Amino acid sequence: MTAAHTSCLVGCATGFSGDRTDGAPPVVRTLAARGGGTLIFETLAERTLALAQLARNQDPEAGYEPLLDDLVGPVLGDCLRHGIDIVSNFGAANPPAAARRIAAIAAEQGLPAPRIAVIHGDALDSPEQRALLRERLGAEFDRLDIVSANAYLGGQEIAQALRAGAQVVVAGRVADPSLTVGPVLAHYGWRADDWPRLGRATMAGHLLECGTQVSGGYFAVPGLKDVPGLHETGFPIAEIDADGGCVIGKAEDTGGRVDARTVKEQLLYEVHDPARYLTPDVVADLSQAGVTELGGDRVAVHGITGHARPQELKVNVCYRGGWLAEAEISYAGVQAEARARLAGEIVARRIGSAMALRIDLIGAMSILADDGGAMLAGVPDRHGQDVRLRVAARHDDRATAERVLREVTALYCCGPAGGGGVRTSLRPRLSTLSCTVPREIAAAGWTLQEARR
């Protein structure tokens, strides 16, 4: 870590698994020019970890972020040379294997062996843990084909590992803002119950966690909210002071923009209650938050505080939820929309009550329709000239779900005139239940490759 009297710099280079892999080098160059800091990668959504667990079930050395090499490889040497720590949840379902792969990347590049710490304790796999989950979720738990159950850990273990000299910290399920809280705790040495500062650091992490959403991505609307250079949008960097206040900017010499509007949108993104934003580290309070544009793609955030952390941790239980069948066919030209509607009616009548269908007319109405069949009842024909019919259904039985694919394919000859371009997909579906558990149930800790702490 950099000297504790300087600002703590944290840059984020991904906002989800599958994000751009070229965001890290500009962030690292910017951090290096400013004396170092921490580079975070946020790669877990609600079901990402369950998909990783399925991969680990097939291969004991899999189950971490598939793009790990592309994310870490180009910047590992520069990070080690410039004292830039790497912190990420890209360990997913297999943090130890991810740590081994990072060590191998270093060896392949002729770099000194980095000190890598692995966070553990989020996976709730023991009989005692599963018994508690059943108690919290009820008898339905016994009917679930569970893939994964993970608690959202906080930033304390990340901070401990960094203080002990870790240069890379690999985690599985930690709360997204905690990827920032950990480095800030290590940098300044705050108490674990310094709620106002932790609240401010948490919201700095919240601003970073979605990557370029705060620097123009997911914000842009041509003519209304223009963003320059969106094809090369820079990933964000937070300057966090000793009181937890932050200034949000972005990597130098990149596209995108950071202004009051981009920051406000991300500040409120996925916030259920601005006065009580629950995280494992703190209950953040942004009800009195304000932003000030400083110019040069830099925005100061102020007015945030925090309160005592929740007594329990959130848990996501992911389980196999049957099969998702999707099939599409296109209609164009004269009465295209009417033909697409008729095609949907044909499929619905042939499927009958065997399963509930979702029927959308893409190009006429899809996002605003509902799962109850709004496309086929009461929605006026908008006279679309290029309409794609989408039919989807979920069922526990694979053969039953496959009927959707066959019925839509049969529309080539058995449906309205001129249908074409059928595409079908059948894939296993993951579903999620959530609850909370006492903190002591998730015995969080960290391990260096050489020794356990």
Residue, then its C-alpha position, 0 to 999 in steps of 0.5 A: m500500500t502507499a503511504a497512509h498520509t496520501s490519498c488512497l487511490v482505487g481504480c476499477a477495470t471491470g464491472f462484470s464477468g465478460d466486461r472489456t479486458d482492455g480497461a486495466p492498462p490505462v488505469v494502471r498507467t494512471l495509478a503508477a503515475r500518481g504513486g500507486g494504489t489498488l486495482i480492483f476487478e469486479t466480476l460476479a453477478e448473482r448467478t455468475l458464481a453458480l455457473a463457476q461452481l458448475a464449471r468446477n464440478q467438471d474440472p477441479e482447476a476451473g471455476y474462476e473467472p474465465l477471462l482471468d489471463d486476459l485481465v491480469g496477464p497484461v498488467l501483472g508486471d506493471c502492478l508489481r513494479h509500481g506497488i499497485d495491489i490487485v484485489s478481485n472477486f474473480g476467484a468465484a467458486n475456486p479462489p485457490a485455483a485462481a491464485r495458482r493461475i496468477a502465480a503461474i502467469a507471473a512465472e511464465q512472464g519471468l516475474p518475481a513470485p507475487r504474494i497472493a492471499v485467498i479469501h475463504g468462508d463465503a461458501l456455505d457447504s457444511p451440514e451445519q450451514r445447510a441445516l441453518l439455510r433450511e431453517r431460514l428458507g423453509a421446507e422448500f429447501d429440501r426440494l432444491d437441487i442446489v448448485s451453490a450457497n454463498a454469503y456476502l463477505g465484507g472488506q475486513e479480511i481483504a484489509q488484513a491480507l493487504r496489511a500482511g503484505a499481500q500484493v494480490v488478493v483473490a476472493g469469491r463472494v464478497a460484496d461489490p463495494s467491499l473490494t474498495v472498503g478493504p484497501v481503504l481500511a488497510h491504507y488508513g487503519w480505521r477501526a472496524d466500527d468507524w461507521p461514518r468513514l466506512g459508509r463513505a468508503t462503501m459508497a466510493g466502492h459502489l461508484l466504482e463497482c460497475g466499471t464504466q457505468v460511472s464514466g459514461g457507459y450505460f448512461a449515454v443517450p444520443g442527443l440527450k446525454d452525449v458521451p465522447g469516445l464511448h468506444e474507448t471509455g475509461f474505467p473509473i478511479a476514486e481518490i479516497d481521503a482519510d475521512g472517507g470522502c472521495v473524488i471520482g475520475k477516470a483513467e487518463d487519455t481515455g474516452g467517456r465522461v465523469d460529471a454530476r449526472t453520471v455520478k448521480e445515476q451510479l450513486l442511486y443504482e440498485v439502491h433500495d433505500p438511500a438512508r439504509y444501504l445494507t452491506p456487510d461492512v456498514v449500513a451506508d446513508l446517502s440520503q443527504a449526499g451531494v456532488t460537486e463537479l471539479g472539472g476535468d472529469r472529476v466529481a467530488v462526493h460529499g454528505i454520506t455517512g454510515h451506521a452500524r453494520p447489519q447483524e447478519l449476512k446476505v446469502n444467495v442460494c442458487y439451484r437448478g431451475g429446470w430448462l429454458a426453451e427459446a425460439e424465434i422466427s421473423y416476419a417482414g413486409v405486408q401485415a408482418e405484425a399480424r402474421a407474427r401474432l397469428a404464429g404466436e397464437i398457433v404455438a400457444r394453442r398447440i402447447g395448450s396448458a403443458m407450460a406457461l409461455r412468454i410470447d414477444l413481438i420484437g420490433a413491435m412490443s417485447i420489453l413492455a409485454d408481460d409473461g401473462g400473454a399480453m402480446l396475444a390479448g388486448v395489445p393493438d397492432r402497431h403495423g410493424q414491418d419487420v417483426r421477430l416472434r420470440v416464444a420462451a418457456r421454462h419447464d423442469d422436464r427437458a423433453t417438455a421444454e423441447r416442444v417449444l423449439r419444435e413448434v416454432t420450427a414447424l412454423y416454416c410450413c405450418g404457420p403464416a406466410g413468409g416466416g424465416g430465420v428460425r433460431t432455437s436454444l435450450r439451456p439449463r436454468l439457474s434460479t436464486l433464493s436469498c436469506t440472511v444468516p448470523r455472521e459467525i456461520a460464515a467463518a471468513g478468513w484469508t490464507l497466504q500461499e505459504a501460510r494460513r492466518 
